[in-house]
Amino acid sequence: MHDIGNRMGFKVNQIGPVHPTVEGGYQAALALEGGDTTAIITYNDLIAVAPCCGSPPTA
């Protein structure tokens, strides 16, 4: 992913690894706060939902 993104002129950052859960996604989303991120590629839908929702998971 890094090689392809860099060849295309994108700035590529990796966050993680995180657990493949909503909680893991929330932890990754915290690392994105305040940045200029315009796209996210995640391992699964549980990780992906946290940056979209923007709130911590509840039990």
KOLGU-4560 file (N, C-alpha, C; in nm, 3 decimals, padded with zeros to 5 digits):
<recs>
<n_xx: 00.082 n_yy: -00.117 n_zz: 00.000 ca_xx: 00.000 ca_yy: 00.000 ca_zz: 00.000 c_xx: 00.087 c_yy: 00.125 c_zz: 00.000 mol: A seq: 1 type: MET>
<n_xx: 00.192 n_yy: 00.126 n_zz: 00.085 ca_xx: 00.280 ca_yy: 00.243 ca_zz: 00.089 c_xx: 00.343 c_yy: 00.270 c_zz: -00.047 mol: A seq: 2 type: HIS>
<n_xx: 00.398 n_yy: 00.167 n_zz: -00.109 ca_xx: 00.467 ca_yy: 00.185 ca_zz: -00.238 c_xx: 00.372 c_yy: 00.240 c_zz: -00.345 mol: A seq: 3 type: ASP>
<n_xx: 00.256 n_yy: 00.180 n_zz: -00.355 ca_xx: 00.160 ca_yy: 00.224 ca_zz: -00.458 c_xx: 00.114 c_yy: 00.366 c_zz: -00.431 mol: A seq: 4 type: ILE>
<n_xx: 00.079 n_yy: 00.396 n_zz: -00.307 ca_xx: 00.034 ca_yy: 00.530 ca_zz: -00.273 c_xx: 00.140 c_yy: 00.635 c_zz: -00.300 mol: A seq: 5 type: GLY>
<n_xx: 00.263 n_yy: 00.605 n_zz: -00.261 ca_xx: 00.371 ca_yy: 00.701 ca_zz: -00.284 c_xx: 00.397 c_yy: 00.722 c_zz: -00.432 mol: A seq: 6 type: ASN>
<n_xx: 00.391 n_yy: 00.614 n_zz: -00.511 ca_xx: 00.411 ca_yy: 00.630 ca_zz: -00.656 c_xx: 00.302 c_yy: 00.715 c_zz: -00.718 mol: A seq: 7 type: ARG>
<n_xx: 00.183 n_yy: 00.713 n_zz: -00.659 ca_xx: 00.072 ca_yy: 00.793 ca_zz: -00.711 c_xx: 00.071 c_yy: 00.934 c_zz: -00.654 mol: A seq: 8 type: MET>
<n_xx: 00.167 n_yy: 00.964 n_zz: -00.567 ca_xx: 00.177 ca_yy: 01.098 ca_zz: -00.512 c_xx: 00.097 c_yy: 01.122 c_zz: -00.385 mol: A seq: 9 type: GLY>
<n_xx: 00.050 n_yy: 01.016 n_zz: -00.321 ca_xx: -00.027 ca_yy: 01.029 ca_zz: -00.197 c_xx: 00.065 c_yy: 01.021 c_zz: -00.077 mol: A seq: 10 type: PHE>
<n_xx: 00.028 n_yy: 01.088 n_zz: 00.028 ca_xx: 00.097 ca_yy: 01.073 ca_zz: 00.156 c_xx: 00.028 c_yy: 00.956 c_zz: 00.227 mol: A seq: 11 type: LYS>
<n_xx: 00.103 n_yy: 00.853 n_zz: 00.258 ca_xx: 00.047 ca_yy: 00.731 ca_zz: 00.318 c_xx: 00.098 c_yy: 00.717 c_zz: 00.460 mol: A seq: 12 type: VAL>
<n_xx: 00.007 n_yy: 00.703 n_zz: 00.556 ca_xx: 00.042 ca_yy: 00.680 ca_zz: 00.696 c_xx: -00.025 c_yy: 00.553 c_zz: 00.743 mol: A seq: 13 type: ASN>
<n_xx: 00.043 n_yy: 00.480 n_zz: 00.827 ca_xx: -00.016 ca_yy: 00.359 ca_zz: 00.886 c_xx: -00.038 c_yy: 00.382 c_zz: 01.034 mol: A seq: 14 type: GLN>
<n_xx: -00.155 n_yy: 00.348 n_zz: 01.081 ca_xx: -00.187 ca_yy: 00.355 ca_zz: 01.222 c_xx: -00.214 c_yy: 00.213 c_zz: 01.268 mol: A seq: 15 type: ILE>
<n_xx: -00.152 n_yy: 00.174 n_zz: 01.373 ca_xx: -00.177 ca_yy: 00.038 ca_zz: 01.423 c_xx: -00.049 c_yy: -00.042 c_zz: 01.428 mol: A seq: 16 type: GLY>
<n_xx: -00.067 n_yy: -00.168 n_zz: 01.453 ca_xx: -00.191 ca_yy: -00.243 ca_zz: 01.442 c_xx: -00.288 c_yy: -00.214 c_zz: 01.557 mol: A seq: 17 type: PRO>
<n_xx: -00.415 n_yy: -00.233 n_zz: 01.528 ca_xx: -00.521 ca_yy: -00.223 ca_zz: 01.629 c_xx: -00.600 c_yy: -00.352 c_zz: 01.627 mol: A seq: 18 type: VAL>
<n_xx: -00.674 n_yy: -00.376 n_zz: 01.735 ca_xx: -00.760 ca_yy: -00.493 ca_zz: 01.739 c_xx: -00.870 c_yy: -00.481 c_zz: 01.634 mol: A seq: 19 type: HIS>
<n_xx: -00.909 n_yy: -00.590 n_zz: 01.569 ca_xx: -01.012 ca_yy: -00.585 ca_zz: 01.464 c_xx: -01.153 c_yy: -00.575 c_zz: 01.522 mol: A seq: 20 type: PRO>
<n_xx: -01.173 n_yy: -00.471 n_zz: 01.601 ca_xx: -01.301 ca_yy: -00.449 ca_zz: 01.670 c_xx: -01.339 c_yy: -00.301 c_zz: 01.658 mol: A seq: 21 type: THR>
<n_xx: -01.460 n_yy: -00.268 n_zz: 01.701 ca_xx: -01.501 ca_yy: -00.127 ca_zz: 01.703 c_xx: -01.410 c_yy: -00.049 c_zz: 01.798 mol: A seq: 22 type: VAL>
<n_xx: -01.375 n_yy: -00.108 n_zz: 01.911 ca_xx: -01.284 ca_yy: -00.041 ca_zz: 02.005 c_xx: -01.149 c_yy: -00.013 c_zz: 01.939 mol: A seq: 23 type: GLU>
<n_xx: -01.098 n_yy: -00.109 n_zz: 01.864 ca_xx: -00.973 ca_yy: -00.088 ca_zz: 01.791 c_xx: -00.986 c_yy: 00.026 c_zz: 01.691 mol: A seq: 24 type: GLY>
<n_xx: -01.099 n_yy: 00.032 n_zz: 01.623 ca_xx: -01.124 ca_yy: 00.141 ca_zz: 01.529 c_xx: -01.132 c_yy: 00.275 c_zz: 01.598 mol: A seq: 25 type: GLY>
<n_xx: -01.192 n_yy: 00.277 n_zz: 01.715 ca_xx: -01.201 ca_yy: 00.401 ca_zz: 01.791 c_xx: -01.061 c_yy: 00.448 c_zz: 01.831 mol: A seq: 26 type: TYR>
<n_xx: -00.976 n_yy: 00.356 n_zz: 01.873 ca_xx: -00.839 ca_yy: 00.393 ca_zz: 01.909 c_xx: -00.765 c_yy: 00.450 c_zz: 01.787 mol: A seq: 27 type: GLN>
<n_xx: -00.786 n_yy: 00.391 n_zz: 01.671 ca_xx: -00.724 ca_yy: 00.443 ca_zz: 01.549 c_xx: -00.781 c_yy: 00.580 c_zz: 01.514 mol: A seq: 28 type: ALA>
<n_xx: -00.911 n_yy: 00.598 n_zz: 01.533 ca_xx: -00.976 ca_yy: 00.726 ca_zz: 01.503 c_xx: -00.918 c_yy: 00.838 c_zz: 01.589 mol: A seq: 29 type: ALA>
<n_xx: -00.884 n_yy: 00.807 n_zz: 01.713 ca_xx: -00.823 ca_yy: 00.909 ca_zz: 01.800 c_xx: -00.692 c_yy: 00.960 c_zz: 01.742 mol: A seq: 30 type: LEU>
<n_xx: -00.618 n_yy: 00.871 n_zz: 01.676 ca_xx: -00.491 ca_yy: 00.910 ca_zz: 01.615 c_xx: -00.512 c_yy: 00.999 c_zz: 01.492 mol: A seq: 31 type: ALA>
<n_xx: -00.632 n_yy: 00.997 n_zz: 01.435 ca_xx: -00.662 ca_yy: 01.076 ca_zz: 01.316 c_xx: -00.711 c_yy: 01.217 c_zz: 01.349 mol: A seq: 32 type: LEU>
<n_xx: -00.755 n_yy: 01.238 n_zz: 01.472 ca_xx: -00.813 ca_yy: 01.367 ca_zz: 01.510 c_xx: -00.717 c_yy: 01.482 c_zz: 01.485 mol: A seq: 33 type: GLU>
<n_xx: -00.770 n_yy: 01.587 n_zz: 01.428 ca_xx: -00.693 ca_yy: 01.707 ca_zz: 01.405 c_xx: -00.603 c_yy: 01.702 c_zz: 01.283 mol: A seq: 34 type: GLY>
<n_xx: -00.603 n_yy: 01.591 n_zz: 01.212 ca_xx: -00.519 ca_yy: 01.580 ca_zz: 01.094 c_xx: -00.593 c_yy: 01.620 c_zz: 00.968 mol: A seq: 35 type: GLY>
<n_xx: -00.528 n_yy: 01.600 n_zz: 00.856 ca_xx: -00.589 ca_yy: 01.634 ca_zz: 00.728 c_xx: -00.621 c_yy: 01.509 c_zz: 00.646 mol: A seq: 36 type: ASP>
<n_xx: -00.659 n_yy: 01.402 n_zz: 00.713 ca_xx: -00.690 ca_yy: 01.275 ca_zz: 00.647 c_xx: -00.812 c_yy: 01.290 c_zz: 00.557 mol: A seq: 37 type: THR>
<n_xx: -00.800 n_yy: 01.240 n_zz: 00.434 ca_xx: -00.911 ca_yy: 01.246 ca_zz: 00.340 c_xx: -00.962 c_yy: 01.109 c_zz: 00.299 mol: A seq: 38 type: THR>
<n_xx: -00.890 n_yy: 01.003 n_zz: 00.337 ca_xx: -00.933 ca_yy: 00.867 ca_zz: 00.304 c_xx: -00.877 c_yy: 00.770 c_zz: 00.408 mol: A seq: 39 type: ALA>
<n_xx: -00.952 n_yy: 00.662 n_zz: 00.429 ca_xx: -00.910 ca_yy: 00.560 ca_zz: 00.526 c_xx: -00.934 c_yy: 00.423 c_zz: 00.463 mol: A seq: 40 type: ILE>
<n_xx: -00.836 n_yy: 00.336 n_zz: 00.475 ca_xx: -00.852 ca_yy: 00.196 ca_zz: 00.435 c_xx: -00.838 c_yy: 00.114 c_zz: 00.562 mol: A seq: 41 type: ILE>
<n_xx: -00.938 n_yy: 00.031 n_zz: 00.590 ca_xx: -00.935 ca_yy: -00.049 ca_zz: 00.713 c_xx: -00.939 c_yy: -00.198 c_zz: 00.682 mol: A seq: 42 type: THR>
<n_xx: -00.905 n_yy: -00.276 n_zz: 00.784 ca_xx: -00.902 ca_yy: -00.421 ca_zz: 00.773 c_xx: -01.043 c_yy: -00.479 c_zz: 00.763 mol: A seq: 43 type: TYR>
<n_xx: -01.137 n_yy: -00.422 n_zz: 00.838 ca_xx: -01.274 ca_yy: -00.475 ca_zz: 00.835 c_xx: -01.375 c_yy: -00.365 c_zz: 00.868 mol: A seq: 44 type: ASN>
<n_xx: -01.502 n_yy: -00.400 n_zz: 00.863 ca_xx: -01.608 ca_yy: -00.301 ca_zz: 00.885 c_xx: -01.618 c_yy: -00.258 c_zz: 01.031 mol: A seq: 45 type: ASP>
<n_xx: -01.576 n_yy: -00.342 n_zz: 01.124 ca_xx: -01.581 ca_yy: -00.304 ca_zz: 01.265 c_xx: -01.483 c_yy: -00.190 c_zz: 01.293 mol: A seq: 46 type: LEU>
<n_xx: -01.367 n_yy: -00.196 n_zz: 01.234 ca_xx: -01.270 ca_yy: -00.087 ca_zz: 01.250 c_xx: -01.319 c_yy: 00.037 c_zz: 01.176 mol: A seq: 47 type: ILE>
<n_xx: -01.377 n_yy: 00.020 n_zz: 01.061 ca_xx: -01.420 ca_yy: 00.133 ca_zz: 00.978 c_xx: -01.533 c_yy: 00.214 c_zz: 01.040 mol: A seq: 48 type: ALA>
<n_xx: -01.619 n_yy: 00.151 n_zz: 01.117 ca_xx: -01.736 ca_yy: 00.222 ca_zz: 01.170 c_xx: -01.698 c_yy: 00.328 c_zz: 01.272 mol: A seq: 49 type: VAL>
<n_xx: -01.591 n_yy: 00.309 n_zz: 01.347 ca_xx: -01.555 ca_yy: 00.405 ca_zz: 01.453 c_xx: -01.520 c_yy: 00.543 c_zz: 01.399 mol: A seq: 50 type: ALA>
<n_xx: -01.434 n_yy: 00.555 n_zz: 01.297 ca_xx: -01.406 ca_yy: 00.691 ca_zz: 01.246 c_xx: -01.531 c_yy: 00.760 c_zz: 01.190 mol: A seq: 51 type: PRO>
<n_xx: -01.625 n_yy: 00.683 n_zz: 01.139 ca_xx: -01.748 ca_yy: 00.741 ca_zz: 01.086 c_xx: -01.840 c_yy: 00.790 c_zz: 01.196 mol: A seq: 52 type: CYS>
<n_xx: -01.848 n_yy: 00.717 n_zz: 01.305 ca_xx: -01.939 ca_yy: 00.751 ca_zz: 01.415 c_xx: -01.880 c_yy: 00.855 c_zz: 01.509 mol: A seq: 53 type: CYS>
<n_xx: -01.750 n_yy: 00.847 n_zz: 01.531 ca_xx: -01.683 ca_yy: 00.947 ca_zz: 01.614 c_xx: -01.710 c_yy: 00.939 c_zz: 01.761 mol: A seq: 54 type: GLY>
<n_xx: -01.764 n_yy: 00.828 n_zz: 01.811 ca_xx: -01.785 ca_yy: 00.817 ca_zz: 01.956 c_xx: -01.737 c_yy: 00.681 c_zz: 02.002 mol: A seq: 55 type: SER>
<n_xx: -01.696 n_yy: 00.672 n_zz: 02.128 ca_xx: -01.645 ca_yy: 00.547 ca_zz: 02.179 c_xx: -01.755 c_yy: 00.441 c_zz: 02.188 mol: A seq: 56 type: PRO>
<n_xx: -01.718 n_yy: 00.314 n_zz: 02.175 ca_xx: -01.818 ca_yy: 00.207 ca_zz: 02.187 c_xx: -01.864 c_yy: 00.195 c_zz: 02.332 mol: A seq: 57 type: PRO>
<n_xx: -01.987 n_yy: 00.150 n_zz: 02.347 ca_xx: -02.040 ca_yy: 00.127 ca_zz: 02.482 c_xx: -02.070 c_yy: -00.020 c_zz: 02.500 mol: A seq: 58 type: THR>
<n_xx: -02.066 n_yy: -00.063 n_zz: 02.624 ca_xx: -02.089 ca_yy: -00.205 ca_zz: 02.654 c_xx: -02.235 c_yy: -00.241 c_zz: 02.646 mol: A seq: 59 type: ALA>
</recs>
